[in-house]
């Protein structure tokens, strides 16, 4: 049972445009969400997180939006840069150390 | 400030051999987590350790797998009598306190021939 789903395996975006990566979850007990970026042959790098008491969190070019009623979150990257090309994982937790990860979305930013 | 260190980065074993994966957490972090990523899948939680204690090993297979985090030295994930299905990337993460964001190491890619 996949509790965290990233339904788009891949996404291509032109440099300078907005990248929107989506994530859906099924467990209403999840109260903290994170996005990680992963380059090939490296470990996931923490990007940004959001608590369920918020609906938006922003850090530079990265903004995460949370829609609790739809059990949906999204990561917006604007403007997209070639260095953003990577696999992006969303993760969720219900107040514990056990992160539940999605299967990832491969973002390709075209120069 | 060094990040999470893992070694080896790549490990090749034949079926039936043992694999030992090491993880040194970030400086000041005393909480260590191991995750496994199978091809085309997300990371899956295996085990959570603090110094000299296994807190939660619910994600770890009951047989052949064990983990430790001794008072001195790195955390070790040990897989005995490896099988082809153990081929995966194994990531270690650490945090300063339990509820804090986990930071990941570069992973060990295990290939079982």
Interface residues (C-beta under 8 A of the other chain):
Chain A: X4 X34 X36 X41 X42 X43 X44 X45 X46 X49 X89 X91 X95 X97 X98 X99 X100 X101 X102 X103 X104
Chain B: X4 X6 X9 X31 X33 X35 X40 X41 X42 X43 X44 X45 X48 X55 X56 X59 X91 X95 X98 X99 X101 X102 X103 X104 X105 X106 X107 X109
